[in-house]
Amino acid sequence: MFQSIDSVQGDLGNTGYVCGRSLATVVFLSLRLGRPLFLEGEAGVGKTEIAKSLAATLGRRLIRLQCYEGLDATTAVYEWNFPAQMIAIRTAEASGSSDRTALKSELFSEEYLIKRPLLEAMQPDENGAPILLIDELDRTDEPFEAYLLEALSDFQVTIPELGTIKAPEPPIVIITSNRTREVHDALKRRCLYHWVDYPSFDREIEILSAKAPEVAKKLSREVVAFVQHLRTEDLFKKPGVAETIDWAKCLLALDVVSLSPEVISDTLGAILKYQDDIAKLQGSEAKRILDEARQSLNEG
């Protein structure tokens, strides 16, 4: 897949994903060793994006399992097409068919099976094993974690009506967590782990240039400096890289060439998502942070 760590950085960079060498190293090792990759970090730092970029780079299908509270194994693996089964039953009754064994066998065949992400990821694919993104695992509960641990151990699932289905080639698994709760050690031990942190100033400039190249260099530097200083404030939810990109694009749409307290106040909804955080930056606070950001740019 990749011949070296440098090729990981270069090829992902060609898709617009800028990653440091430590992240490129763990991606390289995950692919080379066939181990799931567990990415943990704050929301908006690019954990999900790495799976999308890998799929684009490798030409593999991306299958995403979006986790949520109450997600269970059945929902993540498969379900039966109940409406279609009911139609088949009524059709059989109308035609006078009395072979119940044959009807049952037909109703619980692959024709009526709806494949959910875990089962879909274990199907053969002519382009190679797909990339299975298990996104925000920390939103689920421990029973699902336990099931996932078993499924990822052998890359197989069991459907009572059909038997055990095993992946002909294990999928490339990427698991993300925003660390709203701790994920069990048993699952982490199956994976290679990496903490995705907020990027440095230079790295965030590089990311912004890749994702929004039309933004002027001066404005990009001001935006990144302001956001990086904003992350040092006592906020309920600090802005991630995704918010930096969104904000820069909003400013571009407004034809802004340089930040001002007024512009910041008008566009805070692009970088802060909680009213309490926005209220903290009203008035002189936005000007103070902007002044500190500009001072750091002058000193740099």
C-alpha positions as CSV (number, residue, x, y, z in Angstrom):
1,M,0.0,0.0,0.0
2,F,2.6,2.5,1.1
3,Q,6.3,1.9,0.7
4,S,7.4,4.3,3.5
5,I,6.3,6.7,6.1
6,D,7.3,9.6,3.7
7,S,5.0,8.1,1.1
8,V,2.1,8.2,3.6
9,Q,2.6,11.9,4.2
10,G,3.1,12.6,0.6
11,D,0.1,10.6,-0.7
12,L,-2.3,11.8,2.0
13,G,-1.0,15.4,1.3
14,N,-2.1,15.0,-2.3
15,T,-5.7,14.5,-1.1
16,G,-5.5,17.6,1.1
17,Y,-4.8,15.8,4.4
18,V,-1.8,17.3,6.1
19,C,-0.4,15.0,8.8
20,G,2.7,15.0,11.0
21,R,5.3,12.2,10.9
22,S,4.1,10.5,14.1
23,L,0.6,10.1,12.7
24,A,2.0,9.0,9.3
25,T,4.1,6.4,11.2
26,V,1.2,4.8,13.1
27,V,-0.9,4.8,9.8
28,F,2.0,3.0,8.0
29,L,2.4,0.5,10.8
30,S,-1.4,-0.2,11.0
31,L,-1.5,-1.0,7.3
32,R,1.7,-3.0,7.3
33,L,0.8,-5.1,10.4
34,G,-3.0,-5.3,9.6
35,R,-3.9,-3.9,13.0
36,P,-6.9,-1.6,13.7
37,L,-6.0,2.0,14.3
38,F,-7.4,3.8,17.3
39,L,-7.5,7.6,17.0
40,E,-8.4,9.6,20.1
41,G,-8.6,13.4,20.4
42,E,-10.8,16.4,20.6
43,A,-13.6,16.8,18.1
44,G,-12.6,18.6,14.9
45,V,-8.9,17.7,14.8
46,G,-9.1,15.5,11.7
47,K,-9.7,11.9,13.0
48,T,-12.5,11.1,10.7
49,E,-10.9,12.9,7.8
50,I,-7.9,10.5,7.9
51,A,-10.2,7.6,7.0
52,K,-11.7,9.5,4.0
53,S,-8.2,10.5,2.8
54,L,-7.0,6.9,3.1
55,A,-9.9,5.6,1.1
56,A,-9.3,8.2,-1.7
57,T,-5.5,7.4,-1.7
58,L,-5.8,3.7,-1.7
59,G,-8.9,3.5,-4.0
60,R,-10.8,1.6,-1.4
61,R,-14.5,1.8,-0.4
62,L,-15.2,3.7,2.8
63,I,-17.8,2.1,5.1
64,R,-18.7,4.3,8.1
65,L,-20.4,3.1,11.3
66,Q,-21.5,6.2,13.1
67,C,-21.8,5.3,16.8
68,Y,-24.5,6.6,19.1
69,E,-25.9,5.9,22.5
70,G,-28.0,2.7,22.4
71,L,-26.3,1.3,19.3
72,D,-26.4,-2.5,19.5
73,A,-24.8,-5.4,17.6
74,T,-27.9,-6.2,15.5
75,T,-28.2,-2.6,14.2
76,A,-24.5,-2.4,13.4
77,V,-24.4,-5.8,11.6
78,Y,-27.7,-6.5,9.8
79,E,-31.4,-6.5,9.9
80,W,-34.1,-8.2,7.9
81,N,-36.2,-6.4,5.3
82,F,-39.5,-6.8,7.3
83,P,-41.8,-5.0,4.7
84,A,-40.5,-7.2,1.9
85,Q,-40.9,-10.3,4.0
86,M,-44.5,-9.4,4.8
87,I,-45.2,-8.9,1.0
88,A,-43.7,-12.3,0.3
89,I,-45.9,-13.9,3.0
90,R,-49.1,-12.3,1.7
91,T,-48.2,-13.3,-1.8
92,A,-47.6,-16.9,-0.7
93,E,-51.0,-16.9,1.1
94,A,-52.8,-15.5,-1.9
95,S,-51.3,-18.1,-4.2
96,G,-52.3,-20.9,-1.8
97,S,-48.8,-22.0,-1.1
98,S,-48.6,-24.4,1.9
99,D,-44.9,-25.2,2.0
100,R,-44.0,-23.3,5.2
101,T,-40.5,-24.7,5.4
102,A,-39.6,-23.4,1.9
103,L,-41.2,-20.1,2.6
104,K,-39.3,-19.7,5.8
105,S,-36.0,-20.6,4.0
106,E,-36.8,-18.0,1.4
107,L,-37.7,-15.3,3.9
108,F,-34.4,-15.6,5.7
109,S,-32.2,-15.7,2.7
110,E,-29.7,-13.0,1.6
111,E,-32.4,-11.6,-0.7
112,Y,-34.1,-10.1,2.3
113,L,-31.0,-9.3,4.3
114,I,-30.1,-5.7,4.8
115,K,-26.3,-5.4,5.4
116,R,-25.2,-2.8,8.0
117,P,-21.7,-1.5,8.2
118,L,-19.9,-4.3,10.1
119,L,-21.4,-7.0,7.8
120,E,-20.8,-4.8,4.7
121,A,-17.1,-4.4,5.6
122,M,-16.7,-8.2,5.6
123,Q,-18.0,-8.7,2.0
124,P,-15.5,-9.4,-0.8
125,D,-14.6,-6.4,-2.9
126,E,-12.7,-6.5,-6.2
127,N,-10.8,-3.3,-5.2
128,G,-9.5,-4.8,-2.0
129,A,-10.7,-4.8,1.5
130,P,-12.7,-1.7,2.4
131,I,-11.9,0.8,5.0
132,L,-14.2,0.4,8.0
133,L,-14.5,3.7,10.0
134,I,-16.0,3.2,13.5
135,D,-16.7,6.8,14.3
136,E,-17.0,8.1,17.9
137,L,-16.9,4.8,19.7
138,D,-17.1,6.6,23.0
139,R,-20.7,7.4,22.4
140,T,-21.7,3.7,22.7
141,D,-21.9,1.6,25.8
142,E,-19.8,-1.3,27.1
143,P,-21.9,-4.2,25.7
144,F,-21.3,-3.0,22.2
145,E,-17.6,-2.5,22.9
146,A,-17.5,-6.2,24.0
147,Y,-19.2,-7.3,20.8
148,L,-16.9,-5.2,18.7
149,L,-13.9,-6.7,20.4
150,E,-15.1,-10.2,19.4
151,A,-16.0,-9.2,15.9
152,L,-12.6,-7.5,15.3
153,S,-10.7,-10.5,16.7
154,D,-11.7,-12.9,14.0
155,F,-13.3,-10.5,11.5
156,Q,-16.4,-12.6,11.4
157,V,-20.1,-12.2,12.5
158,T,-22.8,-14.8,13.1
159,I,-26.3,-14.4,11.7
160,P,-28.5,-17.1,13.4
161,E,-30.5,-17.8,10.2
162,L,-27.5,-17.9,7.9
163,G,-24.6,-19.0,10.0
164,T,-21.1,-17.4,10.4
165,I,-19.8,-15.0,7.8
166,K,-16.1,-14.4,7.7
167,A,-14.3,-11.7,5.8
168,P,-12.2,-13.1,2.9
169,E,-9.8,-10.3,3.6
170,P,-9.8,-8.2,6.9
171,P,-11.0,-4.6,6.4
172,I,-8.8,-1.7,7.2
173,V,-10.2,-0.6,10.6
174,I,-10.1,2.9,11.9
175,I,-11.7,3.7,15.3
176,T,-12.2,7.2,16.6
177,S,-13.1,8.6,20.0
178,N,-13.6,12.1,21.3
179,R,-12.8,10.7,24.8
180,T,-16.2,11.7,26.4
181,R,-15.6,8.4,28.3
182,E,-12.8,5.9,28.5
183,V,-12.8,3.0,26.1
184,H,-12.0,-0.4,27.6
185,D,-8.3,-1.4,27.6
186,A,-9.1,-4.8,26.0
187,L,-10.3,-3.0,22.9
188,K,-7.4,-0.6,22.8
189,R,-4.9,-3.5,23.1
190,R,-6.1,-4.8,19.8
191,C,-5.2,-1.6,18.1
192,L,-2.4,0.8,17.4
193,Y,-3.1,4.0,19.3
194,H,-2.5,7.6,18.5
195,W,-3.6,10.8,20.2
196,V,-4.5,13.4,17.5
197,D,-3.7,16.8,19.1
198,Y,-4.4,20.3,17.9
199,P,-1.8,21.2,15.3
200,S,1.1,23.7,15.8
201,F,0.8,27.1,14.2
202,D,2.8,26.2,11.1
203,R,0.9,22.9,10.7
204,E,-2.5,24.6,10.9
205,I,-1.4,27.2,8.4
206,E,-0.4,24.3,6.1
207,I,-3.8,22.6,6.6
208,L,-5.7,25.8,6.0
209,S,-3.7,26.4,2.8
210,A,-4.6,22.9,1.6
211,K,-8.3,23.1,2.4
212,A,-8.9,26.8,1.6
213,P,-6.1,27.9,-0.8
214,E,-8.1,30.9,-1.9
215,V,-7.8,32.6,1.5
216,A,-5.0,35.3,1.5
217,K,-1.9,34.5,3.4
218,K,-2.2,37.5,5.7
219,L,-5.7,36.6,6.7
220,S,-4.8,32.9,7.1
221,R,-2.1,33.8,9.5
222,E,-4.4,36.1,11.5
223,V,-7.2,33.5,11.6
224,V,-4.9,30.7,12.8
225,A,-3.2,32.9,15.4
226,F,-6.5,34.0,16.8
227,V,-7.9,30.5,16.9
228,Q,-4.8,29.1,18.6
229,H,-5.0,31.9,21.3
230,L,-8.7,31.2,21.6
231,R,-7.9,27.5,22.5
232,T,-6.0,28.7,25.6
233,E,-9.2,30.4,27.0
234,D,-11.5,28.7,29.4
235,L,-14.2,27.5,27.0
236,F,-16.8,24.7,27.1
237,K,-15.8,23.6,23.6
238,K,-12.6,24.8,22.0
239,P,-12.6,25.2,18.3
240,G,-11.0,22.4,16.2
241,V,-9.2,22.6,12.9
242,A,-12.6,22.1,11.1
243,E,-13.8,25.3,12.7
244,T,-10.7,27.2,11.6
245,I,-11.4,26.1,8.0
246,D,-15.1,27.0,8.2
247,W,-14.3,30.4,9.7
248,A,-11.7,31.3,7.1
249,K,-14.2,30.3,4.3
250,C,-16.9,32.5,6.0
251,L,-14.5,35.5,6.1
252,L,-13.6,34.9,2.5
253,A,-17.3,34.9,1.6
254,L,-17.7,38.3,3.4
255,D,-14.6,39.7,1.5
256,V,-12.8,40.3,4.7
257,V,-9.1,41.1,4.3
258,S,-8.1,41.5,7.9
259,L,-9.6,40.6,11.3
260,S,-11.3,43.2,13.5
261,P,-13.2,42.9,16.7
262,E,-16.4,43.8,14.9
263,V,-15.9,41.1,12.2
264,I,-15.0,38.5,14.9
265,S,-18.1,39.3,16.9
266,D,-20.3,39.0,13.8
267,T,-18.9,35.6,12.8
268,L,-18.3,33.8,16.2
269,G,-20.9,31.2,15.3
270,A,-18.5,29.7,12.8
271,I,-15.9,28.9,15.5
272,L,-17.8,28.6,18.7
273,K,-20.9,26.4,19.1
274,Y,-22.1,27.2,22.6
275,Q,-23.8,30.5,23.6
276,D,-21.8,30.7,26.9
277,D,-18.6,30.6,25.0
278,I,-19.8,33.2,22.5
279,A,-20.9,35.4,25.4
280,K,-17.4,35.3,26.9
281,L,-15.9,36.8,23.7
282,Q,-18.3,39.8,23.4
283,G,-17.0,43.3,23.8
284,S,-13.4,43.8,24.8
285,E,-12.4,40.1,25.1
286,A,-12.4,39.6,21.3
287,K,-10.1,42.6,20.9
288,R,-7.8,41.4,23.7
289,I,-7.3,38.0,22.1
290,L,-6.9,39.6,18.6
291,D,-4.2,41.9,20.0
292,E,-2.4,38.9,21.6
293,A,-2.6,37.0,18.4
294,R,-1.1,39.9,16.4
295,Q,1.6,40.4,18.9
296,S,2.6,36.7,18.6
297,L,2.7,37.1,14.8
298,N,4.9,40.2,15.1
299,E,7.2,38.4,17.5
300,G,7.4,35.3,15.3
